[in-house]
Amino acid sequence: MENKNPKFDEKKFKTVRENAEEMYKNIGKIKCPYLDDFVHFNNEGFEHLLFKSWNRGRSEVEQYNRLRLLHLVPEIITKSHTLQEYDERNMLVRQKVNSRWEKRAKLVRYYVFVAIIKEVRIKVVVKEIEGGVKFFYSMYPSWIEFVDANGNKKRKLSSTDFEE
């Protein structure tokens, strides 16, 4: 995915992505006190940081914003004693069955934890597909503090659909 922003640093992005991927591979699973269960860090979670949905990528700027904060996710999950959002719905889910991909109707649950770290409000989404384990699915800054032209501290809101 090509970036057209002249201020975007491709070298910095590549370094952040490589570091995030290496860190992510080493997590495995961590215990979440609220869920009283393990949250697994599988390939689907990392892929979702890079792609909005199957075969539909995110911009490099959006990937960079998520990947540079990824190291905070384990801390947020291991310290979460309160659920901030919850969603449950029946969905068609792509699953590999007998060596081929099929879409099957499954109950999907989303658990959302929120933390404010380094002046960034971060949402972490844990996903559970009926019959499977709970796994890290996504994270994104929900608002970011910045200083406007007059020197006032402001917050810029950001939100997204759990599947997006």
C-alpha positions in Angstrom: 0.0 0.0 0.0 1.6 3.2 -1.1 1.6 6.4 0.9 1.2 9.8 -0.8 2.1 11.9 2.3 5.5 13.6 1.7 6.1 13.9 5.4 5.6 10.2 6.0 8.9 8.5 6.8 9.0 5.1 5.0 12.1 4.0 6.8 10.6 4.7 10.2 7.4 2.9 9.2 9.4 -0.2 8.2 11.3 -0.2 11.5 8.1 0.2 13.5 6.4 -2.6 11.6 9.4 -5.0 12.0 9.7 -4.3 15.7 5.9 -4.7 16.2 5.8 -7.9 14.3 8.7 -9.4 16.3 7.2 -8.3 19.6 3.8 -9.7 18.6 5.1 -13.1 17.7 6.7 -13.4 21.1 3.6 -12.7 23.2 1.7 -16.0 22.6 -1.0 -15.6 25.2 -1.7 -13.5 28.3 -4.1 -13.7 31.1 -6.9 -11.1 31.3 -8.3 -10.6 34.8 -11.7 -9.4 33.6 -12.2 -12.4 31.3 -10.6 -14.8 33.8 -9.1 -16.4 30.7 -6.2 -16.2 28.3 -6.2 -13.9 25.3 -4.2 -15.4 22.4 -2.1 -13.3 20.0 -2.7 -15.2 16.8 -2.1 -14.2 13.2 -5.6 -12.9 12.7 -5.0 -10.1 15.2 -1.8 -8.9 13.6 -3.3 -9.1 10.1 -6.2 -7.0 11.3 -3.8 -4.2 12.2 -2.7 -4.2 8.6 -6.0 -5.0 6.8 -9.5 -3.6 7.4 -11.0 -6.9 6.1 -9.9 -9.8 4.1 -8.1 -8.5 1.0 -8.6 -4.8 1.9 -5.6 -3.1 3.3 -5.2 -0.1 5.6 -3.1 2.9 4.6 0.5 2.9 5.9 -0.3 5.9 8.1 -3.1 4.0 9.8 -0.9 0.9 10.1 1.9 3.0 11.6 -0.5 4.6 14.2 -1.6 1.2 15.4 1.7 -0.6 15.2 3.7 2.1 17.2 1.2 1.7 20.1 1.0 -2.1 19.9 3.5 -2.6 22.7 1.0 -1.1 25.1 -1.7 -3.8 24.4 -0.4 -6.6 26.7 -0.3 -4.1 29.6 -3.8 -3.0 29.0 -5.1 -6.6 28.8 -3.3 -7.8 31.9 -4.5 -4.8 34.0 -8.1 -4.7 32.7 -10.6 -5.4 35.4 -13.5 -3.5 33.7 -15.1 -4.0 30.4 -15.9 -0.8 28.6 -17.9 -2.1 25.6 -19.3 -5.4 24.6 -21.0 -6.6 21.4 -22.4 -10.0 20.4 -23.8 -10.9 17.0 -24.3 -13.7 14.6 -22.0 -13.3 11.6 -20.7 -15.2 8.6 -17.1 -16.0 9.5 -14.4 -17.3 7.0 -13.0 -20.5 8.3 -10.8 -23.2 6.8 -12.7 -26.5 6.6 -11.1 -29.6 5.0 -8.3 -27.5 3.3 -10.7 -24.9 1.8 -12.1 -21.6 3.0 -15.8 -21.5 3.8 -18.1 -18.9 5.3 -20.1 -20.2 8.3 -22.6 -18.6 10.6 -21.2 -18.2 14.1 -21.8 -16.2 17.2 -19.1 -13.6 17.6 -18.3 -11.7 20.8 -16.3 -8.5 21.1 -14.8 -7.4 24.4 -13.4 -3.8 24.4 -11.0 -2.5 27.0 -10.0 1.2 27.2 -6.9 2.8 28.8 -5.3 6.2 28.8 -1.5 5.9 28.4 0.8 8.7 27.4 -2.1 11.1 26.7 -3.6 8.6 24.2 -6.9 6.9 24.8 -6.5 3.4 23.4 -9.2 0.8 22.7 -8.2 -2.8 22.7 -10.6 -5.3 21.1 -10.6 -9.0 22.0 -12.7 -11.3 19.8 -14.2 -14.7 20.4 -15.8 -16.8 17.7 -18.1 -19.5 18.9 -16.2 -22.7 19.6 -12.8 -20.9 19.6 -10.4 -19.1 22.0 -10.5 -15.4 22.9 -7.9 -13.6 20.9 -6.5 -10.1 20.4 -8.3 -8.6 17.4 -7.6 -4.9 17.2 -6.4 -1.7 18.9 -6.6 1.9 18.0 -6.2 5.3 19.5 -9.7 6.5 20.4 -8.6 10.1 20.9 -5.3 11.9 20.8 -4.4 15.1 22.6 -2.7 17.9 20.6 -2.0 21.6 20.9 -3.9 23.8 18.5 -2.6 27.0 16.8 -3.5 29.1 19.9 -1.5 26.8 22.3 -4.6 25.2 23.8 -4.7 21.5 24.5 -7.3 19.8 22.4 -8.5 16.2 21.8 -9.2 14.8 18.4 -11.8 12.0 18.5 -11.3 8.8 16.6 -13.5 5.7 16.5 -14.1 2.7 14.3 -16.4 -0.3 13.8 -14.9 -3.4 15.5 -14.8 -5.2 12.2 -13.2 -2.2 10.5 
